[in-house]
């Protein structure tokens, strides 16, 4: 195991344990094996500035953007009923979001850093893995060397560049929006960083390009990185903005403001009720979370004035307009609920399959001031679910009554 603080200059393979070498995510013969791990870059640089300035950091070193803090959110009263509804571990999962501790948020100027292009992992010029560049510390042990594809080349990036993504956010809509984009905040709000290039995954989807454009990142600042090794003259490393999946409130609100709330072109859509279907989503490793009995659910929702949508068939602009006009959203747990960023004073009813209950969108709704409801459903093969139509109608009726009252 990686030793806890206080830390020596580096954590070497011997110090971290003999088993670590067989689980390091990066091993490239072009520049030799990894020598060790820097488990906490911020604390390491503060404790050993002599080593940091000599071997790693350019002038400017480590800059604290935001101090550590703890956010407490008292749970909604209805969460008390979770333990009686049969969701294994659900109460523990939901309770975890009621108190979220954020470490210091910082930037670091790293000279001659190596980057694994398709994953965003950072390695120093003297071959130490920056653990802060992984989506989660546990991935240090989950990715075996022999399962990694070797880099075919090393490409030099001159000047300054930043890598906002991890291997989670390189492909996933939620992780890109909530975890990657907020890491650009220090660079987009300070003109001193106007020259910094932004590394993005090769062949990014349209929504990824469009979000960068909306944030004001010009196309000529983009560097596209595939399955290759980059070496950057000066890497502006912006740390993760909080614990995985739980970003600081002020950054979520900044992102929502930057991407913008945009109403639909049809005035009749104002105050619409939206049902997000996942029944056209292909199978996923963690389950598709589609409604097996959607043929029974949809007529009830349609009778109550809902519009059925398939988000994978909409452009980013269309999704912004859809959620910008919505007053009530019913959706299975999934990345589409990230679009709560674009809603204004909305209510959401999230449908859970009981083996995959994660409080991401409860937290997001609370951060943005939306009203949040949930319904725990029966499991079906493939990670899908069977919804109790009568139970859902009761929740929908109550949510609609509150929406009308607020209007």
N, C-alpha and C positions, 0 to 999 in steps of 0.2 A: 504493500500500500504506500501511496505517496505520503510522506510525513507531514504533520501539521505544522503550522507556524510555531516558533520562528524558523525561517528558512535559511539555509546556506546560500551561497551565490547561485548555485543551480542544484537541481535534484538529478543526480546521475542515475544511470541504470542500476548500478550496484546498490545505491542508497534506496532506490524505489522498490527493490526486490527483484530477484532473479527472474520471476515470471513476467515482469513488465516487458522485457525485450520481445517476447513472443506475441505481444498484443499491441505494440505500437502501431498506429494507423499508417505511418509513413516510413518507407525504407527505399532509398533510391541509390543504386551503386554509382551514379554519375558523380555524386558529391559525398558519398560515404554514408555509413549508417548513422542514425541519430545517436547523439552522445547523452541525451537526457531530456528533461522536461522542466519548463518554467511553469509551475502550477498556479502562480498568482502574480501576474506581471506588475500590478500596481504596488503591492506590498514588497515584492522583490526589489523593485527599483528604488523605493523609499528606504529600504533597509540597507541596500548595498549600492549607493549612488556611484561609488568609485568603479565598481565592476560594470555597472550599467552604462555609464558614460564612456568607458573605455572600449567596450566590446559590442554595444547594442544600440544605444540611443544617440540620435543627433542632438544638436543644441535645441533646447526646448524640452527635451526629455518627456516626462510624464506631466500632463496637465489635468487637474481634476475639473470635470465639467459640472458634476453634481455630487453633493455629499451623500453618504449612506443614509438611508431612512427606512422606517417601518410604517407601512400603511395598514390600518386596522379598519375593517368593514364589518360591523355587526351583522350577523346573518339574518336574512328575512325569516319571519316567524314560520312560514310554510316549510322551510328546510328542516324543521324539527321532525316533520313527518317522514323524512326520507328513510330512516332506519326501519320503518314498519312496512316499506313497500317492496322489500326483497331485492334491492340493488346491492350486490356484494361490494363492499368497500366504498359505496357511494358517499356515505356521510363523511368518511375520512377524506375522500377526494374533494368534496365540496368545502369542507372545513378548512382545507389547505389554503383557500383563496381568501379567507377572512382576515388573515394576518400575513402580509407579504413583506419580507425584508429585502431591501435592495442594497447591494454593495456599492462602494464608490463607483461613479461612472467617470471614465477618463479617456483621454486620447494619449497615444504614445507615438513618437517619431522614431521608427526603426530603420536603420540603415542596411542596405543590401539584403533585404528580407526575401526569403523564398516563399512562394505561394503555390499551393496545389490548386490549379485553376478551376476544376469542376467542383471542389469542395470548400474552398476558402480557408483551408488550414494554413497557418503561418509557421515557418521555421526560420530561426535566426541564421545569420551567415556562418556562425560557428556550430550549427547543427543541433540546436535545442528547440524542441516543439513548444510553441506558446499555447498552453492549455486553454487560455481564454478565447482562442480562435475556434474552438470546437463548439458545436451547438449545445453540448452538455458534457460535463466532465466524464461521465460514464462511458462515452464513446471512445475514450482512450483504450478501454479494455474490450470493447465490442467489435473492433475492426482488426482482424488478424492480418499480418503482413502478407501471407500467401494468397489472401483474397483480394489484394489491391492490384490494380493494373499499373504497370510501370510507365513512367513518363517517357514519351518518345523524344522529348527535346527540352531545352531550357531557352526561354525567350526573355530577353532583357527589356525592361520597361524603364525608359529614361525619365528623369524628373520625379515628381511626386504622384502617388496614387493611393487609393483606399479600396478596401474590399469589404463591402457591407454585409455580405451573405455568409451563411454556413451551408453545409450540405442539406440541411432541412429547408432553408429559405431559398436555395438555388432553384427549386422546382415547385414548391408548394405555395399557393396563393395566400393562405393565412400567414404562414411564417415569413413570406416576403413582405407582406403589408405591415404586419405587427412587429416583426423583429428586425428585418433588414432596413427598411426605409427610415425608421427613427434614428438609426445609427448615422444617417447623413445630416442630422440636425446641426451638429456643431460646425460642419463644413459649409452648409448652405446658409448659415446665419452670420458668417464672418467672412468678409471680403478678402482676408488674408489667405483664404483657401481657394480662391477662384481658379487657381491654376491646377488644382488637384484633379487627376483623372479618376474615373470611377470604373473599377473592374466589375464586369457583369458576366454571367454565364453565356457561353457561346449559343447562338441561335435562340435568344430569349423569346418567350411568347409575347404577343402583342400587348397584353395587359401589363407586362413588366416594363416594356418600353414606354407605354403611355403614362404609367405612374411616375416614371423618372421625368418625362416631359412636363407633367403637371407640377412637379416639384421644382422645375426650372433648370434641370440638368440638360445642357445642350448636347446633341448627338455627338459632336466632335470631342466631347470629354470622355466618351465611353471607350473602354478597352474590353474586347470580348475574349474570354478565356475558356478553353475547352479542357480536354484531358491532357494537360501539359503542365510543366513547371515554369513559373515566371520568377524572375528575380528583379525586384524593384529598387531603384536607387534610394528612394526614401518612401517607406510605407507609412502612411498616416493611419495607424491602427485605432479605430474607435471601438471601445469595449462593448460587449452586450449591454443593452439598456436596462437590464434587470434579470431576474430569474427567468429561465426559459418559459415562454408563453405569457409572462406577466410583466408587461412593460410599464414604466412609470406613467402615471395618469396624465401629467402635463404633456408628455410626448404623444400620447394617443390623441389628445385634444388638438395639439399642433398639427398632427397628420390629418385629422378630419378637416380642420380648417384649410389646410393647403390643398388637399385633393378636392375639396369643395362639395357642398350640397347643391345639387342641380335638379330642379323639378322636371317632370316629364312634359313633353310638348303639348299633350292633350290636357286641357283644364279638367276634364272629367276624371282624370286619374288622381287628382288631388284628394288626399285622404283615403287612398285605396287600401284594400285588404289583399295581401299577397300570400299565396301558398307556394313554397319552393319544393319541387319534386326532385328526388334523387333516383327515380326509377329508370333513367337513361344513363346513369353513371355506371361505367364498367366495374367489374369486381376489383376489390382493393385488398391489400394484405391485412388491414385492420377492419375489414368489413365495409360493405357498400352503404349500409344504414338506410336502405330504401324501405318503403312501406309495401309489404306483401299484399295487404288488403286495400291498396289505394283505390281500387274500383268501388269499394264501399265508403271510403273516407271522402273522396272527392265530391260525390253528389251532395253530401252534407255541407261541405265547405262552399261549394258553388251556390247552394241555396241561400247561404248566409252572405253572399256578395263577394266571395274571394275570386281572385284571378290566379290561375295556375301558370307557373313559369318553370323553365329549364335553364338554369343560369349558364350552363356550359354552351348554350346556343346563342348567348347574348354577348355583345361587345362590352368592354369596360364602361364606355359612355352610356350604353343602354342600362347597365346595372346601376350606375350612379343615378340615372334618372328614375329608375324603378324604385329604388330604396329611398331616394330623396322625396318621393311622393307618397310613400307608404305610411300608414298609421298603425297597422297591425300586420305582423308577419308570423306565419306558421311555417316551421321548417325542421326537418331532422337535423341532428348534429352534423355539421360539416363546414367546409371552408367557405361556403356561400354566405354564412352568417357574418363573415368578416365585413360584408357590405353594410352592417349596422353603422360603420363609419360614416356612411352617406345619408343616414336617416336623421330626421329631426323630430324629436318628441314622439318616438314610436314605442309600440309595445311589441314584444316578441314572445312566442310560445315555442320552446325548443323541445323536440321529440327525441327521447333517449332510448337506445337499445341498452338493457341493463348491464351488459358486460363491458360497455365502453362509455362510461360517464366521466366527462372532463369538464371542469367549470370555466372553460375559456370564454365562452360567450356570456355567461353570467357576469364575469369580471368586466368584459368589454361593455356590456349594457350598463352596468353601474358607473363605469368611467364616463360614459357619454350621456348619462341621465335618462336612459330608456327604462321602461317598465319591463320586468322580466318574469316569465312564467315557464314552467316546465311540465312535461308529462312523461312518466316512466312507463315503458311499454313491454310487451312480451317478446322474447327473443325468437328469431326464426333462423333457419340455416343460412350460412354465408354472411352472418353479421347483419342481416336484415331484421325487420321488426313487424309485429302485428299490433295495430293500434286499436284500443277499445274506442269505438266510434262514439258511443254515448258519453264516455268520460271526456273525450276530446271536445265534444259539443258543449259540455258543461263549462269547461275552461274557456272555450272560445266565447260563449255567451257572456260570461263574467268579464272577460277582457274587453269585448265589444261594448258592454255597458259602461265600463270605466272610460274607454276612449270617447264615447259619446258624451259622458259627463264632463270630461276634461275640455271637450270642444265647446 
